[in-house]
Amino acid sequence: TFKSNPKKQEIMKWNGWGYSDSKFLYNKKGQAEFTGKRYRLSGMIIPGLREWMESTFSANLQHKTPAAPILNSSAVQPPTLNEAFLKELKSTGIPFSHDAEDRVFRSHGHCLHEIFALREGKIGRVPDLVVWPNCHNDVVKIVELACKHNVCLIPYGGGTSVSSALECPPEETRSIVSLDTSQMNRILWIDEKNLTAHVEAGIVGQDLERLLNESGYCTGHEPDSMEFSSLGGWVATRASGMKKNIYGNIEDLVVHIKMVTPRGVIEKSCQGPRMSTGPDVHHFIMGSEGTLGVVTEVTMKIRPMPEYQKYGSVVFPNFEMGVACLREVARQRCAPASIRLMDNEQFKFGHALKPQVSSIFTSFLDGLKKFYITKFKGFDPNRLCVATLLFEGDREKVLQHEKQVYDIAAKFGGLAAGEDNGQRGYMLTFVIAYLRDLGMDYYVIGESFETSMPWDRVLDICRNVKARIVRECKDKGVQFPPLSTCRVTQTYDAGACVYFYFAFNYRGLSDPVHVYEQVEHAAREEILANGGSLSHHHGVGKLRKEWMRESISSVGMGMLKSVKDYVDPNNIFGNRNLL
Amino acid sequence: MASKAVYSHRDPMLKKRDDFEDMLEERRNSSDLRYALKCYTPVLYKGLTPCKVSELKQMVLQSDQLGYVITQVSKEKGVTSDEVTGEAAAILEEMAQRLQLSTVRFFAFTLSKVFKTLFRSICINEEGLQRLQQAIHNHPVVLLPSHRSYMDFLLMSYILYTYDLALPVIAAGMDFMGMKVVGEMLRMSGAFFIRRSFGGDKLYWAVFSEYVKIMLKNGYAPVEFFLEGTRSRTAKSLTPKLGLLNIVMDPFLKGEVFDISLVPVSISYERTLEEALYARELLGVPKPKESTSGLFKARKILSEDYGSIHVYFGQPVSVRSLAESRVNRSQFNLIPRHIPTRPSEEILSFVNDSAYRLVRAQEENMVLKPWVLLAFVLLQKQAAEEKQGTALDELTEQAVWLRDLSRQYGAFLHWPDHIPPSEVVSSSLSLHRGLVRISEGRVQLALEQVGGQQVPGETRGAITPEEELLNKAVVILSCASYRNQALNVFIRPALLASAIHTAASNRKQEIYNSFSFLRNMFSNEFILCPGATVQDFEEACYLLVKTGTLQINQQEVLITERGHRTLAFLTSVLDPFLQGYQVVCRFLCEQDGLTEKQFIPAVRKFIIKHLLTGRLRYTEVLSSDLQKNALAALIRLGAVQKIKGGEEQGTLKLNKVMLNSLEDTLGGKLPTQKSVVAHL
């Protein structure tokens, strides 16, 4: 067995989100704190978190549910190896491993049931082998060998999937090889004339931005998972970035894609910005979720780094006004790089995550602000909600743009609430995933899921889905009221993207994950019944497969199936996502 | 039996119902004025954004729904949209309620006085009110009371005011508007007025539906309307009207609210105020136009003992649960929701089934008084031409027998068990002394009475046989209106009993066919959910087997020794209707060319002739309700065709072969056709 380049699992948790050194915990004084040095919140005390957790979930620091500390390798099934494949693979010199830890690390994404099982030390079907191709040609060789020896390949990028896409199908009897693209992480060239960059698909979001920044450029593609998710994963799931209003979603950013399939390599012959050459074959690749092949190289649009960035926030008296404001902003097509609207519960949650303030002056100011909004302006603290904003561009235009947006907000009763609140809002998107691990230490499980819908249905879907979650929890025997909250995270001409967060205290339940899954299932049914989509950017995976036919019609399914049948007749890319 | 797996019988005896409290008791012991001025702070809908009556109107006029229709209408008619908007505003003005607490307080005061003189008690299930309060807090609420009297909606608001519950807005027929002062008073107590027919007027429809939906969605107030559309003159539940139910369910189906609670309310009167009025109306004395003075007159006539009222607030029904796994809500995803669309077949059948379910829920919680059972016995005796009447103890024996039977069938019977049955019977008879005559210990219907409840203006000494018959009929129909209150308890077993009676053999399949035929025939007459033939059959079988009337094995249906009495009774329950429908068929067979308008007077004449010559036993067949239902059934079955449009508009085209054969089948002279549902 080769030992590969530094492996991600050495600095990342094997049974939770993100870096090993960063996590929430309750210190000896019973105060919440965030460890490590990587984030703005790192090393800080968060005084409000405990009370929020206790009051929101009726959680109790005395009732702990700690995770299994280390992976018990004996719980991992010995690998089913295809000796002929292995022999030929060795001769190529491509690094591989069948070490239990390597295999387990690549056997899952971050769905609740996946992490919950890991924390309990339960390991299901995992890949039998991990390979680390170094370049496009390595991938070509691996795919050829896999076809020759009938081995099942599952591409693995950043491992941040939340659709059960990385789960090994339990019914798969062939040897399963996880194809880890992490070593294909170079920017091959930058074309400043056309403002494009040609990048290997294994590169992780934050590295791509950092490297481009060194040359004065950026892609502007910033999904919440960008610290860990990979370019290939974005393409394979039709990812969406926070700043899509300026830079576009992945489908707008991609100019050229190279993908290795069992039939050979698919790519276009030129880099024309738009073509009329029949249906765009890129659209078979984008969203294919690893069922057709491995994306190896991508040419992407790049932009000069923005001269100026400014955060902002607006408080609205209620969620309805906030949505109306976002709609108007979209109508006037003046959305800032990012605009997000949190509902009241999430506003309170964000509040609970405020770090301890160092100066009395800041806390005095906070108090004053609160007084102004709730007493002077008469906002009901149990109804008000907040929008966070991020502006980008040249300074003058940003300031002009800012004024335009605040003027619109004012028409909907919105009050500017400062840069700090805005910035904290965006910082939270990166640490929020860590918070689930803290919850899971204290009987609280939860997850987020997303959808998109036309403007006129935003309020209805938000209300109905939140109510459905509460009702289903009650019906399924959850003993405590759940947290059921949402936010509008993207605006479009014709609609919006909404994220739901849902969590509950599972004390007293014998099978909490099953209950969780039933509730999420019901919530998705509710979304679909109210005219929301199956997914805006998380993808379908295996988690949402059952709704594909009703989502795209039988003919649509047939189209996708026939592509799969042609490209991969022996189901080498056998993760069984999507179809 | 294929459907058995999905359909489980609940023993109706086990049905749990709440207890009643008399709300008048407190009124008799404390000041009405203080009560009318009491502090009123009802629990409101949690999602309510309070708004004024005028704001409500603005919301309607500015709604996308109405805006769309206004544009459409202005294009079609070639007038400016401002004009159409003006028209819409006028419609809204005519329609809208102006709920005012002061008016409600006024009614609370006056009605307290009125109710105390008219009624012994007004009994409410307070647990139902608690459930209602919870429902109002959680979701928009629709109140669905049964409709037997003008009193109903004032009574409803009176109760809700008394118990500090949110006052409803009530859909009322335009005819009330005729009463100037009262109309406005009603408006101020929450009534909004709808034209009786506005078939093709889409602007009217849009204003109306949007008005109702906005009040409902915003939780402005519970919306109240009568599923039956109008007061039932016969005390049988009427086939539910779907228009308003469709409207109030729409916000849920289109995802505009999380859920809507439908609350069936059963109002039962021990004596109906309109008793004789209804009977006259059914006999063809035209309905007096609702006028203020008329109402006062009615009050004067009726200032006597009307016994008690029972109001049962049923279990709230969640539209969401009704629709679950029945309606695919995503069907509304592809068209903007403000564009009016014709409801799909799926939705129509869903609303229809829901409506039947709700009417049955009303029926189930109607309180039946012992008199209702006496009405069965007295009418059957009358039809059997027992001139000398029934001995009191025989009547008591039969009533007790019927009491036990109806309880086994799940009737909500208020029979005071601690009082000897003979006393129960005599006190019932005394409350309804206008309808019965007791002499020498024998009881019969007061058919020969002169004067009393005479048709006004009729002073001539000599009475023609026809007039005499009609006078008799008034009493018989009044009495029948009490019997009818319990028909829903017996209807399924009665259909089965008649099916057994007419079927040529005791083969189960054959009896089922016959049951199915009768059920289909009478589905305009009684509340029989469309498409539920198998369930109804099984329910009837279950009840009759459980009570030891029948034994049923795989193939055959056998009558037990002691079952004959029950079967005889049940057959006689349906007999007036069977005969009535036969007469209608006979009548139609003898016609050439008849318009719909001529139908009722002509068939009435025909029936009078048959009654006078003694060829027909049941005077109650004179009820225009039965005649209309029969015609509607015949049209539905295709034996009669109503010609629409053209010169022959309204003419009835008669299929005499079919009418003949229906008549014979009803009379048991022809076997029923093989049923469509063959998988029994």
Interface residues (C-beta under 8 A of the other chain):
Chain A: D456 R457 D460 I461 R463 N464 A467 R468 L528 A529 N530 G531 E550
Chain B: G255 E256 F258 D259 N328 R329 S330 F332 N333 P336 R337
